[in-house]
Amino acid sequence: MGDFSGLQLNSRGLFRSLSMGVRLIVVCGLALLMAIPAFFVSGLVDDRTRRAADVVKEISNHVGGPQTFLGPTLAIPYRIPAQSPADSAKHGTYLVFPAQASASLRTTTEERHRSLFRVPVFQADLKLDANFDLSGVPAAAPQGAELDWSRAEIVVGVSEARGALADATLTTDAKTVTLVPAEIAENITFGGDQNRQVKLSLFGAKAGDMIKPDTQFHATSTLRFSGAERISVLAYGKTTHLTAQGDWRNPGFDGEIPPVNRNLSNQGFTAEWSVPFIARGVRAEGPSDSITGLDTTALGMSFIEVADPYQSVNRSLKYVLLFLGLVFLSYFIFEATTGERVHPAQYILVGVAQIIFYLLLLSFAERIGFDYGFMLAGAATVILLSVNAGWIFSSRLQGARALVIFTLLYTLIYLLLTLKDNALLVGAIASFLAVAAAMYFTRRIDWYSSLPVTGHGRTGQADGSS
């Protein structure tokens, strides 16, 4: 028993007798060691992120999911006779896009809740106008193709028909009819890239009685659909104009063709697209299996939560080593300038408090948003670390200094998360200034000595002790 007690005393004396330089190295090693638990917190954030994505997918599937629409397009079946008795005739669909397309889109949104997760879903009313000019059609038909004008249909397309809230109608110069599944083809796929293909279900109306070569006519389709996440309209005319408005305050215009005008307000958004034929980059007519590039002309917006708490918490975790390093460095400077010793176990407790900060931040951010969550979690952690500094150094003054320093530190981290584009610059400058401050406050320390040496000699207890 006496040998064990002596070993404890020798170990304690060994650590207390370490030079300040070695103690700093130990503190840096502890900071690196405490960064390991942050990976487990990151895994928890990833798990919650996947859970949120699953909820979005589940609710989205119930209301129709992301929706993509194709406005009125003329579809004419064709046949290529067999060239020899051994061959068989080939059949296909010849598409003719309108010369001018004008569409309007109006959306209303609501948030569906599932536990802590929220998903914006929309109801959309679309009016898709098309002016056709069949002069010169067909100009890109396969050699020997015979177009069957009597079976021609005017078709519209939608990516997920389950989202229909009302029957789709088509109004032409002659009459108004209800669209039904197209007879020529049930669906059509655009896009050469397998990962970006757009598959649309087609609905149409017979048009053989009014459509003849070299004629002109007008058609308007009215649709009402529900969906979630994203809505878009393909540039279905040689020239296409789209106006959109809705009550969602934070839409994401993330298509390859941005709007020419957009306006965001607390009441919602308005946006306008204008796509000339040269920018559309898609043939005005041709066999359906040869039409490429239409998938890249989607005009629309995403309904997103700008303040994604999981993305924000993940970004804050990237600064965990900077967090730990600056807090540990602050405690070391307090230790070096007061003469009080901080045990490695106390450094570990400080690191644990900062790891728990991220757990508090995640749990608060899910409920009240990242900004307020950071405020509450940060305030609680700063107060705890400051009170702990007062306990360790037996000084209210050191506790007050710690409160100021840690408040500035957490404010800095919050600014780094909000600055985005300038975060690297500000973070680098702040880190440089922190190291410069550490050099200044430790300039009189004899790093080979186990006790600090200042301009006033040895410091036993800090000023302002309680």
Phi, psi and chi 1 to 4 in degrees:
 res  aa     phi    psi   chi1   chi2   chi3   chi4
   1 MET       -  -40.9 -176.9   68.2  177.9      -
   2 GLY   -66.6  -37.2      -      -      -      -
   3 ASP   -63.6  -40.1  -66.8  -18.9      -      -
   4 PHE   -65.2  -41.9  179.5   72.7      -      -
   5 SER   -64.7  -37.5  -60.2      -      -      -
   6 GLY   -67.1  -36.2      -      -      -      -
   7 LEU   -64.5  -40.8 -179.3   61.1      -      -
   8 GLN   -60.7  -45.7  -78.5 -173.3  -46.8      -
   9 LEU   -64.6  -39.8  -68.6  173.7      -      -
  10 ASN   -65.9  -39.8  -71.0  -22.8      -      -
  11 SER   -64.7  -43.0  -59.8      -      -      -
  12 ARG   -64.2  -41.8 -176.7 -178.8  -53.2  171.0
  13 GLY   -67.3  -34.7      -      -      -      -
  14 LEU   -63.1  -44.9  176.7   62.2      -      -
  15 PHE   -67.4  -40.1 -178.8   76.3      -      -
  16 ARG   -67.8  -25.5  -68.6  179.2   63.5   86.6
  17 SER   -90.4   -1.8   64.0      -      -      -
  18 LEU   -61.3  144.4  -70.2  176.2      -      -
  19 SER   -67.2  157.9   68.8      -      -      -
  20 MET   -61.2  -34.4  -64.6  -56.9  -63.8      -
  21 GLY   -64.4  -43.7      -      -      -      -
  22 VAL   -66.9  -38.4  174.3      -      -      -
  23 ARG   -62.4  -38.2  -69.3  175.7   67.0   86.4
  24 LEU   -63.4  -40.4  177.8   58.5      -      -
  25 ILE   -63.6  -40.3  -65.8  174.3      -      -
  26 VAL   -63.0  -41.9  171.7      -      -      -
  27 VAL   -62.9  -41.7  169.6      -      -      -
  28 CYS   -63.3  -39.7  -67.9      -      -      -
  29 GLY   -64.0  -38.3      -      -      -      -
  30 LEU   -65.1  -37.8  -70.8  174.8      -      -
  31 ALA   -62.3  -42.8      -      -      -      -
  32 LEU   -65.6  -39.0  -69.6  173.1      -      -
  33 LEU   -64.6  -39.3 -178.1   65.0      -      -
  34 MET   -73.7  -12.8  -69.4  -53.1  -59.1      -
  35 ALA   -73.6  -18.2      -      -      -      -
  36 ILE   -63.4  -46.3  -64.2  176.9      -      -
  37 PRO   -59.2  -21.5  -24.3   34.0      -      -
  38 ALA   -63.1  -27.6      -      -      -      -
  39 PHE   -66.4  -34.3  -69.5  104.0      -      -
  40 PHE   -69.0  -37.9  -64.0   97.5      -      -
  41 VAL   -63.9  -41.1  179.0      -      -      -
  42 SER   -60.8  -38.5  179.4      -      -      -
  43 GLY   -63.8  -37.2      -      -      -      -
  44 LEU   -65.2  -41.1  178.3   60.3      -      -
  45 VAL   -62.8  -42.7  174.8      -      -      -
  46 ASP   -61.8  -39.3  -68.6  -20.7      -      -
  47 ASP   -63.9  -43.1 -179.4   67.8      -      -
  48 ARG   -67.0  -34.2  -57.9  -66.4  -72.0  179.6
  49 THR   -65.2  -42.5  -58.1      -      -      -
  50 ARG   -65.3  -38.6  -73.0 -168.4  -65.9  -90.2
  51 ARG   -62.6  -43.0  171.1   59.2 -179.7  152.9
  52 ALA   -63.0  -40.2      -      -      -      -
  53 ALA   -64.6  -37.6      -      -      -      -
  54 ASP   -64.9  -39.3  -70.4  -19.6      -      -
  55 VAL   -65.7  -42.7  171.0      -      -      -
  56 VAL   -59.7  -44.9  170.0      -      -      -
  57 LYS   -65.0  -41.1 -176.2  177.7 -179.5  179.6
  58 GLU   -64.4  -49.3  180.0 -177.5  -10.8      -
  59 ILE   -67.4  -38.8  -65.3  178.7      -      -
  60 SER   -60.3  -41.5  176.9      -      -      -
  61 ASN   -63.9  -31.0  -72.1  -22.8      -      -
  62 HIS   -70.6  -29.1  -71.5  163.8      -      -
  63 VAL  -107.3   -1.4  -62.8      -      -      -
  64 GLY   121.5  -18.1      -      -      -      -
  65 GLY    71.3 -166.9      -      -      -      -
  66 PRO   -61.4  134.6  -20.3   31.8      -      -
  67 GLN  -117.1  134.5  -66.4  -76.0   21.7      -
  68 THR  -127.5  135.6  -60.2      -      -      -
  69 PHE  -122.1  146.0  -62.9   92.6      -      -
  70 LEU  -116.4  124.4  173.1   70.0      -      -
  71 GLY   -73.5  178.0      -      -      -      -
  72 PRO   -51.1  124.2  -27.2   35.9      -      -
  73 THR  -135.2  139.5  -58.3      -      -      -
  74 LEU   -84.8  125.9 -178.6   59.3      -      -
  75 ALA  -118.4  121.5      -      -      -      -
  76 ILE  -122.2  121.4  -50.8  169.7      -      -
  77 PRO   -70.9  147.0   24.7  -31.7      -      -
  78 TYR  -137.7  162.7   69.0   85.4      -      -
  79 ARG  -137.8  135.5  174.1  179.2  177.1  -85.5
  80 ILE  -110.7  111.1  -57.6  177.4      -      -
  81 PRO   -58.8  152.5  -20.5   32.1      -      -
  82 ALA   -64.5  139.0      -      -      -      -
  83 GLN   -84.4  -16.8  -59.6  -61.5  -45.0      -
  84 SER  -153.3  162.4   66.2      -      -      -
  85 PRO   -58.3  -26.3  -24.4   34.3      -      -
  86 ALA   -79.5  -18.6      -      -      -      -
  87 ASP   -92.5  166.0  -63.9  -26.4      -      -
  88 SER  -119.0  154.7   58.4      -      -      -
  89 ALA   -66.2  147.0      -      -      -      -
  90 LYS  -106.0  142.3  -63.4 -179.6 -179.9  179.6
  91 HIS  -123.4  150.3  -61.8  -91.4      -      -
  92 GLY  -163.6 -177.5      -      -      -      -
  93 THR  -122.7  128.6  -57.5      -      -      -
  94 TYR  -100.1  122.7 -167.3   82.2      -      -
  95 LEU  -101.0  137.6  -61.6  179.9      -      -
  96 VAL  -126.9  117.6 -179.5      -      -      -
  97 PHE   -85.9  152.5  -63.9  104.1      -      -
  98 PRO   -65.6  151.5   21.0  -31.5      -      -
  99 ALA   -67.3  -36.8      -      -      -      -
 100 GLN  -135.5  134.6  -67.3 -178.6  -28.1      -
 101 ALA  -126.6  136.1      -      -      -      -
 102 SER  -136.3  122.0  178.4      -      -      -
 103 ALA  -128.5  148.0      -      -      -      -
 104 SER  -128.0  142.1   62.6      -      -      -
 105 LEU  -134.9  128.5  167.3   65.2      -      -
 106 ARG  -129.0  129.3 -178.9 -172.4  -65.9  -89.1
 107 THR  -124.3  146.6   61.9      -      -      -
 108 THR  -124.7  140.1   55.9      -      -      -
 109 THR  -124.3  156.6   54.7      -      -      -
 110 GLU  -146.6  158.8   63.6  171.6  -37.2      -
 111 GLU  -102.2  127.0  -73.2 -171.8  -35.4      -
 112 ARG   -96.3  135.7  -61.2  -79.1  178.0   88.9
 113 HIS  -108.2  140.1  -64.9  -98.8      -      -
 114 ARG  -140.8  105.2 -179.2   69.3   54.1   85.4
 115 SER    58.9 -123.6 -175.9      -      -      -
 116 LEU   -88.4   -3.0  -62.9  174.2      -      -
 117 PHE  -100.0  143.3  -51.4  105.6      -      -
 118 ARG  -123.1  138.1  -61.8  175.6  -61.9  173.9
 119 VAL  -131.2  120.8 -179.5      -      -      -
 120 PRO   -76.8  128.6   25.1  -30.8      -      -
 121 VAL  -119.6  156.3  -59.4      -      -      -
 122 PHE  -130.1  157.9   62.2   81.3      -      -
 123 GLN  -119.7  130.2  -67.6 -175.3   -0.2      -
 124 ALA  -122.7  135.3      -      -      -      -
 125 ASP  -111.3  124.3  -69.3  -72.2      -      -
 126 LEU  -121.4  140.6  -60.7   97.0      -      -
 127 LYS  -125.9  114.8 -177.4  179.8  179.8 -177.8
 128 LEU  -115.2  107.5  -52.2  173.6      -      -
 129 ASP   -96.2  149.3  -71.9  -35.3      -      -
 130 ALA  -149.0  130.7      -      -      -      -
 131 ASN  -111.1  117.4  -71.1  -49.8      -      -
 132 PHE  -101.4  142.0  -70.9   88.2      -      -
 133 ASP  -132.5  108.3 -175.8   -5.1      -      -
 134 LEU   -92.4   15.9  -56.9 -175.5      -      -
 135 SER   -62.0  126.1  -58.8      -      -      -
 136 GLY    83.6   -1.5      -      -      -      -
 137 VAL   -82.4  134.1  174.4      -      -      -
 138 PRO   -92.3  137.3   33.0  -34.3      -      -
 139 ALA  -107.3  -12.3      -      -      -      -
 140 ALA  -129.9   27.1      -      -      -      -
 141 ALA   -72.4  147.2      -      -      -      -
 142 PRO   -59.6  151.7  -21.1   32.0      -      -
 143 GLN   -59.6  129.1 -175.1  176.2    4.0      -
 144 GLY    83.6    1.5      -      -      -      -
 145 ALA   -71.0  140.1      -      -      -      -
 146 GLU  -115.3  111.5  -59.9  172.5   -8.0      -
 147 LEU   -82.0  134.0  -86.8   63.8      -      -
 148 ASP   -99.6   87.1 -172.4   -6.7      -      -
 149 TRP   -64.8  -24.9  -69.9   87.3      -      -
 150 SER   -69.0  -22.5   64.0      -      -      -
 151 ARG  -103.9   12.1  -65.6  176.1   52.9 -149.2
 152 ALA   -63.0  146.7      -      -      -      -
 153 GLU  -131.3  150.1  -70.5 -177.1  -61.0      -
 154 ILE   -97.4  120.6  -60.6  176.3      -      -
 155 VAL  -118.3  152.3  -61.7      -      -      -
 156 VAL  -125.5  156.0  -61.6      -      -      -
 157 GLY  -126.3  149.8      -      -      -      -
 158 VAL  -144.1  141.7   57.5      -      -      -
 159 SER   -74.2  -31.8   57.6      -      -      -
 160 GLU  -139.4   99.3 -175.4   49.4   73.7      -
 161 ALA   -68.2  -20.1      -      -      -      -
 162 ARG   -64.3  -16.5  -68.8 -178.0  -55.4  166.0
 163 GLY   -83.2    2.8      -      -      -      -
 164 ALA   -64.4  130.8      -      -      -      -
 165 LEU  -105.0  -12.7  -61.1  175.2      -      -
 166 ALA  -157.5  162.1      -      -      -      -
 167 ASP   -63.5  139.9  -72.4  -26.2      -      -
 168 ALA   -83.6  139.1      -      -      -      -
 169 THR  -122.3  156.3   61.8      -      -      -
 170 LEU  -130.6  125.5 -179.4   72.9      -      -
 171 THR  -112.9  123.7  -58.5      -      -      -
 172 THR  -114.2 -173.9   61.2      -      -      -
 173 ASP   -63.0  -20.3  -63.3  -27.5      -      -
 174 ALA   -98.6  -45.7      -      -      -      -
 175 LYS  -162.5  176.1   56.8 -175.9  177.9  179.9
 176 THR  -114.4  128.7  -61.7      -      -      -
 177 VAL  -130.8  159.4  -63.5      -      -      -
 178 THR   -89.9  131.5  -61.0      -      -      -
 179 LEU   -73.0  143.2  -65.3  176.9      -      -
 180 VAL  -129.4  165.0  -63.5      -      -      -
 181 PRO   -51.0  131.4  -28.9   36.1      -      -
 182 ALA   -63.6  141.9      -      -      -      -
 183 GLU   -84.3  -32.0  -66.2 -176.2    5.6      -
 184 ILE   -67.2  -44.8  -64.8  177.4      -      -
 185 ALA  -154.9  136.4      -      -      -      -
 186 GLU   -75.8  -31.1  -65.9 -178.2   -4.8      -
 187 ASN  -150.5  169.1   55.1   65.9      -      -
 188 ILE  -147.6  147.5 -168.3  169.6      -      -
 189 THR  -121.4  132.2  -58.9      -      -      -
 190 PHE  -116.1  144.0  -63.7  105.2      -      -
 191 GLY   113.0  130.7      -      -      -      -
 192 GLY   -86.1  -26.7      -      -      -      -
 193 ASP   -79.3  125.3 -172.1  -14.4      -      -
 194 GLN   -60.8  -30.1  -66.7  -68.5  -28.0      -
 195 ASN   -81.9  -11.3  -63.0  -36.5      -      -
 196 ARG  -124.1   12.4  -64.5 -178.3   51.2 -176.9
 197 GLN   -66.2  142.8  -74.4 -172.1  -18.8      -
 198 VAL  -110.7  115.1  177.2      -      -      -
 199 LYS  -104.9  124.0 -175.2  176.0 -177.9  179.6
 200 LEU  -118.9  139.8  -57.5  177.6      -      -
 201 SER   -83.3  134.3  -61.4      -      -      -
 202 LEU  -104.1  137.0  -63.9 -179.4      -      -
 203 PHE  -126.5  138.5  -61.9   87.2      -      -
 204 GLY  -146.2  176.5      -      -      -      -
 205 ALA  -139.6  141.2      -      -      -      -
 206 LYS   -60.6  137.1  -70.4  -70.8 -174.0  179.6
 207 ALA  -135.4   10.1      -      -      -      -
 208 GLY   -63.8  -24.4      -      -      -      -
 209 ASP   -78.1  -16.4   55.5  -17.8      -      -
 210 MET  -121.4  -11.6   70.8  171.1 -172.9      -
 211 ILE   -99.0  121.2  -65.9  176.1      -      -
 212 LYS  -135.1  158.2  -55.9  -63.7  178.9 -176.1
 213 PRO   -56.9  144.7  -24.3   33.9      -      -
 214 ASP    67.0   21.2  -61.4  -38.8      -      -
 215 THR  -101.5  167.6   59.8      -      -      -
 216 GLN  -128.2  142.1  -62.8  179.8   -4.8      -
 217 PHE  -158.1  166.9   63.9   95.0      -      -
 218 HIS  -121.8  144.4  175.2  -94.4      -      -
 219 ALA  -141.9  143.3      -      -      -      -
 220 THR  -133.5  129.5  -59.5      -      -      -
 221 SER  -113.5  137.9 -179.7      -      -      -
 222 THR  -117.7  126.4  -57.8      -      -      -
 223 LEU  -130.0  151.6  -49.8  173.5      -      -
 224 ARG  -140.2  118.1 -169.9  178.5 -171.4 -163.0
 225 PHE  -137.3  157.2  -84.4   77.4      -      -
 226 SER  -110.0  163.5   65.4      -      -      -
 227 GLY  -178.2 -171.7      -      -      -      -
 228 ALA  -152.2  158.8      -      -      -      -
 229 GLU    75.9  -55.2  -60.3 -178.0   68.2      -
 230 ARG  -154.1  147.3  178.7  173.9  173.4   78.2
 231 ILE  -137.9  140.2 -175.5  171.1      -      -
 232 SER  -153.2  156.9   59.8      -      -      -
 233 VAL  -123.4  127.3  177.4      -      -      -
 234 LEU   -69.7  146.2  -61.5  176.1      -      -
 235 ALA   -71.9   86.8      -      -      -      -
 236 TYR   -86.8   -4.6   60.9   95.8      -      -
 237 GLY  -110.0  162.4      -      -      -      -
 238 LYS   -56.0  -43.0  -69.7  177.5   61.8  176.1
 239 THR  -121.7  135.3   60.9      -      -      -
 240 THR  -130.1  135.3  -56.4      -      -      -
 241 HIS  -126.6  129.8 -177.6  -95.3      -      -
 242 LEU  -132.1  131.9  169.9   65.2      -      -
 243 THR  -117.0  139.3   58.1      -      -      -
 244 ALA  -137.5  144.5      -      -      -      -
 245 GLN  -148.9  152.8   66.8  179.7   80.1      -
 246 GLY  -167.3  176.1      -      -      -      -
 247 ASP  -100.4    2.9   56.4    1.6      -      -
 248 TRP   -79.3  129.1 -171.2 -110.2      -      -
 249 ARG   -82.5  -17.6  -67.6  178.9  -66.0  177.9
 250 ASN  -131.3   61.6  -59.2  -56.6      -      -
 251 PRO   -74.5  153.2   30.3  -35.2      -      -
 252 GLY  -108.4  114.7      -      -      -      -
 253 PHE   -89.7   81.5  -58.6  102.5      -      -
 254 ASP  -110.0   16.9   50.8    5.8      -      -
 255 GLY   -75.3  171.2      -      -      -      -
 256 GLU   -75.0  -18.6  -65.2 -165.5   23.5      -
 257 ILE  -114.3  108.2  -59.8  179.3      -      -
 258 PRO   -77.3  159.6   29.1  -34.2      -      -
 259 PRO   -69.7  149.8   23.5  -32.2      -      -
 260 VAL   -80.3  -26.2  -67.0      -      -      -
 261 ASN  -140.1  141.4  -66.9  -55.1      -      -
 262 ARG  -154.5  150.0   59.6 -178.4  174.3 -179.7
 263 ASN  -143.6  127.9 -180.0   47.6      -      -
 264 LEU  -115.9  138.7  -54.8  179.0      -      -
 265 SER  -150.2  177.2   67.7      -      -      -
 266 ASN   -67.2  -19.2  -70.2  -29.5      -      -
 267 GLN   -87.7  -13.7  -72.8   70.0   43.7      -
 268 GLY   143.5 -145.6      -      -      -      -
 269 PHE  -144.0  156.9   71.2   90.4      -      -
 270 THR  -135.2  147.2   59.2      -      -      -
 271 ALA  -151.2  155.1      -      -      -      -
 272 GLU  -142.9  131.3 -179.9 -178.5    4.2      -
 273 TRP  -116.7  144.8  -72.3  -98.6      -      -
 274 SER  -139.4  116.4 -176.9      -      -      -
 275 VAL  -120.8  105.8 -175.1      -      -      -
 276 PRO   -74.4  165.3   26.6  -33.3      -      -
 277 PHE   -59.3  -37.4 -175.5   43.1      -      -
 278 ILE   -68.7  -30.2 -168.7  173.0      -      -
 279 ALA   -82.5  -25.6      -      -      -      -
 280 ARG   -65.1  -42.1  179.3  175.6 -177.9 -107.8
 281 GLY    68.8   23.9      -      -      -      -
 282 VAL  -128.0  142.5 -179.5      -      -      -
 283 ARG   -59.8  147.6  -62.0  166.5   61.7  178.7
 284 ALA   -75.0  -20.4      -      -      -      -
 285 GLU  -161.7  163.1   57.9 -179.2  -81.9      -
 286 GLY   152.7  171.8      -      -      -      -
 287 PRO   -59.4  143.7  -22.5   33.6      -      -
 288 SER   -60.3  -32.6   59.8      -      -      -
 289 ASP   -79.1   -3.1   56.1    2.6      -      -
 290 SER  -111.1   -1.7   67.6      -      -      -
 291 ILE   -79.9  115.6  -60.4  -64.9      -      -
 292 THR  -126.6  153.7   60.0      -      -      -
 293 GLY    93.6  -10.3      -      -      -      -
 294 LEU   -67.0  -26.3 -164.8   61.3      -      -
 295 ASP   -65.7  -20.8   55.7  -53.6      -      -
 296 THR   -89.7    2.7   64.9      -      -      -
 297 THR  -105.7   16.2   66.8      -      -      -
 298 ALA   -63.1  125.8      -      -      -      -
 299 LEU  -109.3  120.8  -43.6  175.1      -      -
 300 GLY   172.6 -160.2      -      -      -      -
 301 MET  -150.0  161.3   71.5  -68.5  -61.6      -
 302 SER  -105.9  144.3  -61.5      -      -      -
 303 PHE  -100.2  100.3  -63.0   86.9      -      -
 304 ILE  -122.9  156.4   56.5  176.5      -      -
 305 GLU   -90.2  110.7  -69.7  -79.3   -0.7      -
 306 VAL   -63.8  -42.5  174.3      -      -      -
 307 ALA   -89.3   73.9      -      -      -      -
 308 ASP   -76.8  110.9 -177.2   -9.8      -      -
 309 PRO   -63.9  -34.7   22.8  -32.7      -      -
 310 TYR   -70.9  -39.5  -54.1  108.0      -      -
 311 GLN   -64.4  -40.3 -177.2  180.0    8.0      -
 312 SER   -67.7  -42.2  -60.8      -      -      -
 313 VAL   -65.3  -39.6  172.8      -      -      -
 314 ASN   -61.5  -39.5 -111.9  -29.0      -      -
 315 ARG   -65.0  -39.1  -69.9 -172.5   64.8 -121.6
 316 SER   -66.8  -31.2   67.6      -      -      -
 317 LEU   -66.3  -22.6  -81.2  167.2      -      -
 318 LYS   -66.7  -19.1  -64.6  178.5 -179.8  178.8
 319 TYR  -101.5   15.4  -63.0   96.5      -      -
 320 VAL   -62.9  -39.3   63.6      -      -      -
 321 LEU   -67.5  -37.7 -167.0   56.7      -      -
 322 LEU   -64.5  -42.6  177.6   62.4      -      -
 323 PHE   -53.4  -60.4 -110.9  135.9      -      -
 324 LEU   -60.7  -44.1  -69.4  165.6      -      -
 325 GLY   -61.3  -45.4      -      -      -      -
 326 LEU   -70.0  -38.0  -67.4  179.5      -      -
 327 VAL   -67.1  -46.0  171.0      -      -      -
 328 PHE   -62.6  -39.1  -82.6   27.4      -      -
 329 LEU   -63.5  -38.6 -178.3   60.2      -      -
 330 SER   -62.8  -45.6  -59.8      -      -      -
 331 TYR   -62.5  -37.9  -91.6   87.5      -      -
 332 PHE   -65.4  -39.9  177.3   79.0      -      -
 333 ILE   -65.2  -40.9  -67.2  175.5      -      -
 334 PHE   -58.1  -43.0  -67.6  154.1      -      -
 335 GLU   -64.1  -43.3  177.0 -177.0   -0.9      -
 336 ALA   -71.0  -33.1      -      -      -      -
 337 THR   -92.6  -10.8   55.9      -      -      -
 338 THR  -107.4  -19.1   61.7      -      -      -
 339 GLY    85.4   -7.4      -      -      -      -
 340 GLU   -77.5  146.3  -67.6  -74.5  -15.3      -
 341 ARG   -99.4  137.9  -70.7  -66.8  179.9  -99.3
 342 VAL  -110.1  121.7 -178.1      -      -      -
 343 HIS   -74.9  148.9 -166.9  -85.5      -      -
 344 PRO   -53.9  -33.8  -28.7   35.2      -      -
 345 ALA   -61.7  -34.0      -      -      -      -
 346 GLN   -71.5  -36.0  -68.1  172.1  -53.0      -
 347 TYR   -62.7  -40.3  -83.3  107.9      -      -
 348 ILE   -64.1  -40.0  -68.7  176.1      -      -
 349 LEU   -62.8  -38.2  -72.4  174.9      -      -
 350 VAL   -62.8  -42.7  169.8      -      -      -
 351 GLY   -64.7  -39.1      -      -      -      -
 352 VAL   -62.6  -39.5  169.4      -      -      -
 353 ALA   -60.8  -38.3      -      -      -      -
 354 GLN   -72.7  -33.2  -71.1 -177.9  -85.7      -
 355 ILE   -66.2  -41.7  -62.7  -59.2      -      -
 356 ILE   -64.4  -28.5  -67.0  177.6      -      -
 357 PHE   -54.1  -41.2  157.7   76.7      -      -
 358 TYR   -68.6  -35.2  -73.9  104.1      -      -
 359 LEU   -66.0  -42.1  -64.6  177.2      -      -
 360 LEU   -61.9  -43.6  -70.7  173.2      -      -
 361 LEU   -60.1  -44.7  175.5   59.1      -      -
 362 LEU   -63.4  -46.9  175.7   60.1      -      -
 363 SER   -67.9  -38.0   59.1      -      -      -
 364 PHE   -71.0  -41.7  -72.1  154.2      -      -
 365 ALA   -63.2  -32.9      -      -      -      -
 366 GLU   -64.2  -26.7  -74.7 -175.2  -34.8      -
 367 ARG  -103.1  -40.0  -70.9  164.3  171.4   80.3
 368 ILE  -122.3    6.0   59.4  176.2      -      -
 369 GLY    94.1  159.1      -      -      -      -
 370 PHE   -66.7  -42.4  179.1   79.5      -      -
 371 ASP   -61.1  -53.4  -67.7  -22.5      -      -
 372 TYR   -68.1  -34.3  -70.6  114.2      -      -
 373 GLY   -62.7  -42.6      -      -      -      -
 374 PHE   -65.1  -38.8 -167.5   99.0      -      -
 375 MET   -62.0  -46.7 -175.0 -175.6  -58.0      -
 376 LEU   -70.0  -49.1  -74.1  178.7      -      -
 377 ALA   -64.6  -40.8      -      -      -      -
 378 GLY   -65.3  -43.4      -      -      -      -
 379 ALA   -62.6  -44.0      -      -      -      -
 380 ALA   -62.2  -42.5      -      -      -      -
 381 THR   -70.0  -41.8  -54.0      -      -      -
 382 VAL   -61.6  -43.9  166.2      -      -      -
 383 ILE   -63.2  -43.5  -67.9  173.2      -      -
 384 LEU   -62.6  -47.0  176.4   60.4      -      -
 385 LEU   -64.0  -36.5  -66.2  177.1      -      -
 386 SER   -70.6  -44.9  -57.1      -      -      -
 387 VAL   -61.8  -40.6  171.4      -      -      -
 388 ASN   -61.3  -39.8 -176.3   58.2      -      -
 389 ALA   -62.4  -40.9      -      -      -      -
 390 GLY   -63.0  -37.4      -      -      -      -
 391 TRP   -67.3  -45.4  -69.2  -23.3      -      -
 392 ILE   -65.3  -45.3  -68.8  175.7      -      -
 393 PHE   -95.0    5.4  -59.1  109.4      -      -
 394 SER    49.9   45.0  -57.0      -      -      -
 395 SER  -150.3  123.6  169.5      -      -      -
 396 ARG   -66.8  -32.6  -68.6 -165.7 -176.8   97.4
 397 LEU   -62.3  -45.1  178.2   59.2      -      -
 398 GLN   -65.2  -34.3  -65.4  -58.0  -32.0      -
 399 GLY   -64.0  -40.7      -      -      -      -
 400 ALA   -67.0  -41.2      -      -      -      -
 401 ARG   -62.1  -42.5  -71.6  174.0  177.2  170.9
 402 ALA   -62.5  -38.6      -      -      -      -
 403 LEU   -60.4  -43.8  179.0   63.5      -      -
 404 VAL   -66.2  -46.9  173.2      -      -      -
 405 ILE   -65.0  -45.7  -68.6  174.5      -      -
 406 PHE   -71.8  -31.0  -64.3  148.2      -      -
 407 THR   -63.6  -43.8  -60.9      -      -      -
 408 LEU   -63.6  -38.6  -68.3  176.2      -      -
 409 LEU   -65.0  -47.7  172.9   59.6      -      -
 410 TYR   -69.0  -32.2  -84.8   70.9      -      -
 411 THR   -64.6  -40.6  -58.7      -      -      -
 412 LEU   -60.5  -45.8  168.8   64.8      -      -
 413 ILE   -62.8  -40.4  -62.5  -60.9      -      -
 414 TYR   -63.6  -40.8  178.5   77.0      -      -
 415 LEU   -64.0  -38.0  -68.9  176.7      -      -
 416 LEU   -60.9  -34.6  -70.2  178.0      -      -
 417 LEU   -76.4  -25.2  -63.0  174.3      -      -
 418 THR   -95.5  -22.6   55.8      -      -      -
 419 LEU   -72.8  -32.9  -72.7  174.2      -      -
 420 LYS    59.1  -85.3  -65.2 -177.0  179.8  178.5
 421 ASP   -63.7  -32.6  -67.7  -19.5      -      -
 422 ASN  -103.3   10.6  -63.4  -43.0      -      -
 423 ALA   -62.2  -43.0      -      -      -      -
 424 LEU   -62.7  -44.4  178.0   60.8      -      -
 425 LEU   -62.5  -49.4  175.6   62.7      -      -
 426 VAL   -65.0  -41.7  174.3      -      -      -
 427 GLY   -62.6  -41.6      -      -      -      -
 428 ALA   -65.2  -43.1      -      -      -      -
 429 ILE   -65.5  -42.8  -66.3  174.9      -      -
 430 ALA   -63.7  -41.0      -      -      -      -
 431 SER   -64.3  -41.1  -60.3      -      -      -
 432 PHE   -61.4  -44.8  177.9   83.5      -      -
 433 LEU   -66.2  -35.7  -66.5  177.2      -      -
 434 ALA   -64.4  -43.1      -      -      -      -
 435 VAL   -66.2  -39.4  172.8      -      -      -
 436 ALA   -62.5  -41.0      -      -      -      -
 437 ALA   -64.8  -40.9      -      -      -      -
 438 ALA   -62.4  -41.0      -      -      -      -
 439 MET   -62.0  -39.2  -69.4  178.8  177.2      -
 440 TYR   -67.8  -48.3  175.1   79.0      -      -
 441 PHE   -73.2  -18.4  -72.9  113.6      -      -
 442 THR  -108.4   17.6   59.7      -      -      -
 443 ARG   -66.7  -24.8   68.1 -168.3 -175.1  -79.2
 444 ARG   -98.6    4.5  -62.2 -178.5 -176.0  -82.8
 445 ILE   -78.9  136.1  -67.8  177.0      -      -
 446 ASP   -87.0  102.9 -179.2   -0.4      -      -
 447 TRP   -67.5  -15.8  -65.5  100.4      -      -
 448 TYR   -86.9  -11.9  -68.3  100.7      -      -
 449 SER   -92.9  150.4  172.9      -      -      -
 450 SER   -82.2  -10.8   60.4      -      -      -
 451 LEU  -121.8  143.7  -68.2  174.6      -      -
 452 PRO   -71.9  146.3   27.5  -34.0      -      -
 453 VAL  -119.1  119.4  178.0      -      -      -
 454 THR  -114.6 -177.0   64.3      -      -      -
 455 GLY   -64.3  -19.8      -      -      -      -
 456 HIS  -105.3   13.0  -57.2  -73.2      -      -
 457 GLY    89.7 -157.5      -      -      -      -
 458 ARG   -70.2  144.3  -72.2  177.1 -171.9  -95.4
 459 THR  -113.9  117.5  -57.4      -      -      -
 460 GLY   -89.9  -56.0      -      -      -      -
 461 GLN  -123.5  152.0  -62.3  -68.2  -24.7      -
 462 ALA   -74.0  152.4      -      -      -      -
 463 ASP   -68.8  152.0  -66.2  -24.0      -      -
 464 GLY    79.7   22.2      -      -      -      -
 465 SER   -64.8  146.0  -61.1      -      -      -
 466 SER   -80.3      -   56.2      -      -      -
